Amino acid sequence: MDEQLKKRIENLEKENLHLKEGIAELSILNEIGIAIRSTQSLEKIIDLIIHKCVKHLHVEQGVISLLEKNKEEDNFKTMIRESDQTSQFLPYRMDEQLLGWMIKNKKPLLINDYQNDNKITTSHLETCPIKSILAVPLITRDQLIGLLAMFNKKNPTGFSESDQRLLSIIATQSAQVIETARLFEEERHLLNIREEMRFAKDIQIKLLPDKAPRVSGYDIAGLSIPAKEVGGDYFDFIPLSDTQLTFCLGDVSGKGLPASLLMANLQATLRGQALFKNTPSECLYYSNVLLYNSTSPEKFATLFHGILDFSTHELKFSNAGHDHPFLFSQNQEVLRLQTGGILLGFMNDYKYEEDTYLMKNGDVLFIYSDGLTEAMNSREEEFGEDRLQQLIQNSLSLKAEEIINKTISEIKEFAGDTPQMDDMTVMVIKRMV
């Protein structure tokens, strides 16, 4: 065979080899392309990409790590890791130096002599099972979202430029799909949270009184408007007998679901105490002990607790650090009911004081949470106690429910479109003339 023919055969063999490699590359790209468009599961998409890459590139292990969002620092989270079944090594852990290198450079990294390469330094080189690495960034909209890495090419020569080119194409093809799938799962997670919050709101609404008690000679009403789906404000009416009613209005620290859970706990505690027919100060004492011993130090609640005897019109009350309720009389006198003590859950074994007031014809007791006075408008002005007091004084001739509706309406008008950060809860007890 002459030299020319031999060279021609070698060239054909090379072309045939390149053609086979090209077909194999197109095949894996096509398989990945079809598969990732057919599912919305992030885990399935990543699992398929890693499986195809490990098999096609003939490596011992592959991994995809994604940058965790909502973190103060860039942190990678390993999503899927797959090893070739013939590999006898434990899973390789991504070294922080490699992660830092990828965040800084955002370009492919090819190392075929990991022990001696100076691009990345690591400890325990003598025990490190990694020989070669090929890592490429996952980038979408010019933002690094993660990396795709292969470890230990089985071919002794290590990773090739062709391997790098193929893995880069796969990363480019996959990045947007992975990000879309991740956003889809985040959206689905948020929808689940919203559904859970809706259920929590329904439960909380059922915990609060659905109607005020109807008592001869008195007009009573209450309302709570959470700033979020669920809130930490609480009010309750608990009949003790045909002539006695326990009532309370409180504000739990925090917002949202944690506050609503603590509110439910406080309600159960107070209802339990009311069954023993304790005085207001005793109810606060035992509720404080239970709250102090069952919650963390930053959790607390303010609470106004009263017992009204309709036969004697005697009002006993105790105030645990709550906004001082207004008590308006027909002669325009205004009392602030502040006797009691510190807020609940702040100090163990605290003795609360209580006081007594005789309700007269036309007296109006107005109990509220700080969401009313701290309601803010676009100029960052609070509604304040002075406005609230004047508003109630101008409304004393109205029914209890009308006083509440007018108060809430004027506060909302004052605030306008400014979002409110706190719940608004109010209770009115009026002795009829």
Stockholm file with secondary structure:
# STOCKHOLM 1.0

chainA/1-433         MDEQLKKRIENLEKENLHLKEGIAELSILNEIGIAIRSTQSLEKIIDLIIHKCVKHLHVEQGVISLLEKNKEEDNFKTMIRESDQTSQFLPYRMDEQLLGWMIKNKKPLLINDYQNDNKITTSHLETCPIKSILAVPLITRDQLIGLLAMFNKKNPTGFSESDQRLLSIIATQSAQVIETARLFEEERHLLNIREEMRFAKDIQIKLLPDKAPRVSGYDIAGLSIPAKEVGGDYFDFIPLSDTQLTFCLGDVSGKGLPASLLMANLQATLRGQALFKNTPSECLYYSNVLLYNSTSPEKFATLFHGILDFSTHELKFSNAGHDHPFLFSQNQEVLRLQTGGILLGFMNDYKYEEDTYLMKNGDVLFIYSDGLTEAMNSREEEFGEDRLQQLIQNSLSLKAEEIINKTISEIKEFAGDTPQMDDMTVMVIKRMV
#=GR chainA/1-433 SS CCHHHHHHHHHHHHHHHHHHHHHHHHHHHHHHHHHHTSCCCHHHHHHHHHHHHHHHHTEEEEEEEEECSSCSSCCEEEEEEEECTTCCSCCCCCCHHHHHHHHHHCSCEEESCTTTCSSSCCSCGGGCCCCCEEEEEEEETTEEEEEEEEEEESSTTCCCHHHHHHHHHHHHHHHHHHHHHHHHHHHHHHHHHHHHHHHHHHHHHHHSCSSCCCBTTEEEEEEEECSSSSCSEEEEEEECSSSEEEEEEEEESSCHHHHHHHHHHHHHHHHHHHHTTCCHHHHHHHHHHHHHHHSCTTCCEEEEEEEEETTTTEEEEEEESCCCCEEECTTSCEEECCCEESCBTSSSSCCCCCEEEECCTTCEEEEECHHHHTCBCTTCCBCHHHHHHHHHHTTTTSCHHHHHHHHHHHHHHHHTTCCCCSCEEEEEEEECC
#=GC SS_cons         CCHHHHHHHHHHHHHHHHHHHHHHHHHHHHHHHHHHTSCCCHHHHHHHHHHHHHHHHTEEEEEEEEECSSCSSCCEEEEEEEECTTCCSCCCCCCHHHHHHHHHHCSCEEESCTTTCSSSCCSCGGGCCCCCEEEEEEEETTEEEEEEEEEEESSTTCCCHHHHHHHHHHHHHHHHHHHHHHHHHHHHHHHHHHHHHHHHHHHHHHHSCSSCCCBTTEEEEEEEECSSSSCSEEEEEEECSSSEEEEEEEEESSCHHHHHHHHHHHHHHHHHHHHTTCCHHHHHHHHHHHHHHHSCTTCCEEEEEEEEETTTTEEEEEEESCCCCEEECTTSCEEECCCEESCBTSSSSCCCCCEEEECCTTCEEEEECHHHHTCBCTTCCBCHHHHHHHHHHTTTTSCHHHHHHHHHHHHHHHHTTCCCCSCEEEEEEEECC
//
